[in-house]
Amino acid sequence: MAFIIQKYTEGYGTAGVKELAIACFSYFYSLLRYRGSTQELELSKYFHSIRRYYSSSQMVFLFFRGRSGLFAVLRALGITNGDEVIVPGFTCIPVPNAVVFTGGKPVFADIEQNSVNVSLATIEPCISKNTKAIIVQHTFGAPVADIDQILALCREQGIALIEDCCHALGISYNGKLLGTYGDAAFFSTERSKMISSIYGGITLANTPHLSQRIAEIVSREFFPPDKNHIQSLLTEFIANNLAIWPSLGIRFPILGYYASRAMRWKPLNDQAALRSIKADGYDRLLSASQAAISLSQFRRLSSILNHRRILSSYYDREMKRRGYATLKGLNNKPLLRYPFIFHKRDELIQACASEGITLGRWFESCIHPAACNIEKLGYRKGQCPNAEWLSAHIVNLPTHPGISLRRARYIIDRVAKRITGYM
């Protein structure tokens, strides 16, 4: 039960009663009649909805997890032993893992000071004759400010540019959708992202050649998820949504617990990723059940983004008005979470938790989570000092649709009171 509650309280709130009903239907349908899918029509609808939304992209690919989409892109680019891929030094472990799984070497670029993103200035010193690709991450949905200059550098040197848009579904920058700047992009619909299907990934190919190569890789190396994969994620989705109703601020942990017991939940193993080992489901495509849950939320993506923009802008105004330390590039953005910095991060989070306020600590390590073996990935302590400092001081506020503006005001007031108490 503790696992379920911990997973859900990281700040979801995007899925609602409709998605819960879809998940329940999918689960019981899979028990009665499983033939590789539960709602094939929904999978097609979801694919075409993404394709229309990102109409400038050559092709869309759907995966069981976002990390699988990145791996497919790297394979399609021919990344192999000795090749270097520049990745942000402030990221999640699936990103450098995907590079390692191809035989390539991740090279970590620091983030800008007082920012959550890499820049041209932090990337350039990392480029060598072995650099084959650069991954830029739009952290929390804040666009990489000089992505045009980074793209120009990549074109000049024949390096592929991949956008990590796991936090940035639907977000635009200078009138252009993030994910359509580089050669390819990957997105996540994991439990804590803009929309949630517990797991799920979208990949965009923005050149004809890369689109063809990814299609070839997918046809040879990826397969539909089996019944156990689907039932495991549906069980977690149902149990989470029964356990907590974020829009009402109500928790029913006993419902989530007994639902998971009744459906004999066996969580998918994420511990392998911490050891840089391919996890179960890495070579799987998106299921129709995930597509149905995601499609329901994707149809209201505009309102979800608008809600996040309102809360993020409110937080930003209030933090600046009160004179607290804020970060660059966050103004008027529909952020996945609103980040700020505080020197006694852990004490603040614990104090707010005692008042029923869940604050985040993304990322608690320059390669998140802290439990991963960063040395195995080739990271050396001190390599990205800005990222290391930020990961020790960052706090984030929730922006998901389960948080009303009234609740956001309460959160800011309580956080401000606690911060004042530490000064």
Secondary structure, DSSP 8 states (H G I E B T S, - for coil): -HHHHHHHTTT-----HHHHHHHHHHHHHHHH--SS-S-HHHHHHHHHHHHHHTTTSSEEEEESSHHHHHHHHHHHTT--TT-EEEEESSEETHHHHHHHHHT-EEEEE---TTSSS--HHHHGGG--TTEEEEEEE-GGG---TTHHHHHHHHHHHT-EEEEE-TT-TT-EETTEETTSSSSEEEEE--TTSSS--SS-EEEEE-SHHHHHHHHHHHHHH-B---HHHHHHHHHHHHHHHHHEETTTTEE-HHHHHHHHHHTT------HHHHTT---TTTTBB--HHHHHHHHHHHTTHHHHHHHHHHHHHHHHHHHHHTT----TT-TT---SEEEEE-TTHHHHHHHHHTTT---B-S-SSSEESTTS-TGGGT--TTSSHHHHHHHHHEEEEE-STTS-HHHHHHHHHHHHHHHHHH-
